[in-house]
Amino acid sequence: MTGFSQTSRVRPLALRPGDAVGIIAPASGFRRDEFEAGCAELQRLGYKPFYRPSIFDRDAYFAGSTQRRVDEFHEMFARPEVKAVLCARGGYGCNYLLPHIDLNLVRGNPKIFAGCSDVTALLTYLCDAAGLVTFHTPMVAGDFARPGGFVESSWIDAVSQGEAEMNFRSEEVTPLTPGSAEGTLYGGCLSLLCASLGTPYEIRTPGTILFIEDRAERPYRIDRMLMQLKLAGKFEGVRGIIFGEMVDCDEPGGNGPTLQEIIVRILGDLRIPLAFGLKSGHVSAGTLTLPIGVEAKLSVSTTVTVSYEGAVQPDPAAMTSGVAPVGTARETLIKPQF
């Protein structure tokens, strides 16, 4: 698997009102009412949602067969009128796609690729192996579908403006270990980061500002996964770490050490800035969008600041696509050859 430096990574074109956004389901199925609510929100934002009818297929706990999901992924990258590829939901199943992804197709058609949770497997792989800046974002049948589910300004900053600075009070994001660092913003869902170890798709963490989040994991399981990453050497060369909200990861009844105490015990000897509570991915409300693979800065003192630059390229043409309206995709579409 070819490695890419920060300077060689490709930034996709900025997303503009009127652009078509292709929706895929690379993992689990989803509720149709939530999917439709998410599509309506994308339309409110000015985009043209586009998807194949087969997105509603089911195969066990997957959104259809592996082949269906691979074909859908490739088609959305191949279609020139689709300016961004958004995931409907996570759940489980993105790992089935990894051996089949045509990296040359992705490299030849760079565009915004967005999702979170199980989609972490695709976000990190496309960043590492295809050299594409990807986006840790709300999903169509998830936070896009919920009132207050995502921070609109954060989404716009990442996919349209390309840079942002986020400042947090200590009650919003908790400082754990003070310091400042610069590196490549990278990471995602903790359980997926661990699941990559020992595979050809193993995460590449040196030189990063590492973002780690998850939900509904007991503190001892968080401890175990962090120790797994540490013993695998994945914190060597990491320049700073910021954790997500970690929803429902506290010990029932409030017994035992806090999650923050566990983090400091395991990672404190790294002597790098640590912070806890940035809302992206699995959150109670108001998820933030984070680009994966761009240069970023983390400053932890009495407050926490995260900034990043250069996530997207401006699109001088800002062309409006002519893709079919929601729900009218045809099965006779030309498929990419792979």
Protein Blocks (a to p, Z undefined) as FASTA:
>chain_A
ZZddfklpccdddddehiacddddfbbcddfklmmmmmmmmmmnopacdddfklmpcehj
bgbjfklmmmmmmmmmmpmklmbdcdfbghiojlmmmmmpcfklmmmmgccdddehjlmm
mmmmmmmmnopacdddddfklmmmpghkacfklmmmmmmnopacddddfklpccfbgcdd
ddddeddjfklmmmmgopakbccfehpacddddehiafklmmmmmmmmmmnopmgopabd
cddfkpoiacehhiajdfklmmmmmmmmnopacdehiaghjafbhpacddehiacddddd
fbccdddehkbccdfklpacfbdcehiacfkbccddZZ
